[in-house]
Amino acid sequence: MATSVEFVVFALIGLFGTNAIPHFVRGVTGQRHMTPFGSESSAVLNVLWGSANAAVAGSLAWVYYDAIEASTLVVAFVAGVVMAAGLASYWSEENPELPWE
């Protein structure tokens, strides 16, 4: 049975892994996209930010490899779906802005 720490780690894996996708895709297609560094971050910065998110998710999965079981995968999946739904809702707004801008 997974520990509560492992559940939290796999939730983070789902969140970071999901967040990596839009940044990386927008970046490799040459489009600007919002990052924590600014609302109109360059395509290159988005590739780097997406890659950093994927590296965090991958590193956590590597370190917690022994905790991979059905329950932790469900937690990662649910966290990823929640993140994806939140991003979809956020980007559906007419003029989305970062909270600190």
C-alpha positions in Angstrom: 0.0 0.0 0.0 1.3 3.4 -0.9 2.0 6.0 1.7 0.5 9.5 1.8 3.8 10.9 0.7 3.8 8.7 -2.4 0.3 9.8 -3.2 1.4 13.4 -3.0 4.4 12.7 -5.2 2.3 11.0 -7.8 -0.2 13.9 -7.8 2.8 16.2 -8.5 3.9 13.9 -11.3 0.5 14.2 -12.9 0.5 18.0 -12.5 4.0 18.6 -13.8 3.6 16.1 -16.6 0.3 17.6 -17.8 1.7 21.2 -17.5 4.7 20.2 -19.7 2.5 19.4 -22.7 1.0 22.7 -23.7 4.3 24.6 -23.1 6.3 22.2 -25.1 3.8 21.9 -28.0 3.3 25.7 -28.3 7.1 26.1 -28.2 8.0 23.6 -30.8 5.3 25.0 -33.1 6.9 28.4 -32.8 4.1 30.0 -30.8 4.3 32.4 -27.9 2.6 31.2 -24.7 2.3 32.4 -21.1 4.9 31.1 -18.6 5.7 32.2 -15.1 8.3 34.5 -16.8 5.8 36.5 -18.7 2.5 36.5 -20.5 4.2 36.5 -24.0 7.1 34.2 -23.4 9.0 33.1 -26.5 8.7 29.8 -28.2 12.2 28.8 -27.0 11.4 29.7 -23.4 8.2 27.6 -23.7 10.2 24.6 -24.9 12.6 25.0 -22.0 9.7 25.5 -19.5 7.9 22.5 -20.8 11.0 20.4 -20.7 11.7 21.5 -17.2 8.2 20.4 -16.1 8.7 17.0 -17.9 12.1 16.6 -16.2 10.5 17.2 -12.8 7.7 14.7 -13.5 10.2 12.1 -14.9 12.7 12.5 -12.0 10.0 12.1 -9.4 8.7 9.0 -11.2 12.3 7.6 -11.4 12.9 8.2 -7.7 9.6 6.8 -6.6 9.7 3.9 -9.1 9.1 1.3 -6.4 5.8 3.1 -5.5 4.2 2.6 -8.9 1.1 0.6 -8.4 -2.5 1.0 -9.5 -3.5 3.5 -6.7 -0.6 5.8 -7.4 -1.1 5.7 -11.1 -4.8 6.6 -10.5 -3.7 9.6 -8.4 -1.3 10.8 -11.1 -4.0 10.4 -13.7 -6.7 12.2 -11.7 -4.3 15.0 -10.9 -3.4 15.3 -14.6 -7.0 15.4 -15.6 -7.8 18.1 -13.0 -4.8 20.1 -14.2 -5.9 19.7 -17.9 -9.5 20.8 -17.1 -8.2 23.8 -15.1 -5.9 24.8 -18.0 -8.8 24.4 -20.5 -11.0 26.6 -18.4 -8.3 29.2 -17.9 -7.4 29.4 -21.5 -11.0 29.6 -22.5 -11.3 33.1 -20.9 -11.2 36.0 -23.2 -8.0 37.6 -21.8 -6.3 35.2 -19.5 -3.6 36.8 -17.3 -1.2 35.5 -14.8 -2.2 36.2 -11.2 0.9 38.2 -10.6 0.6 40.4 -13.7 
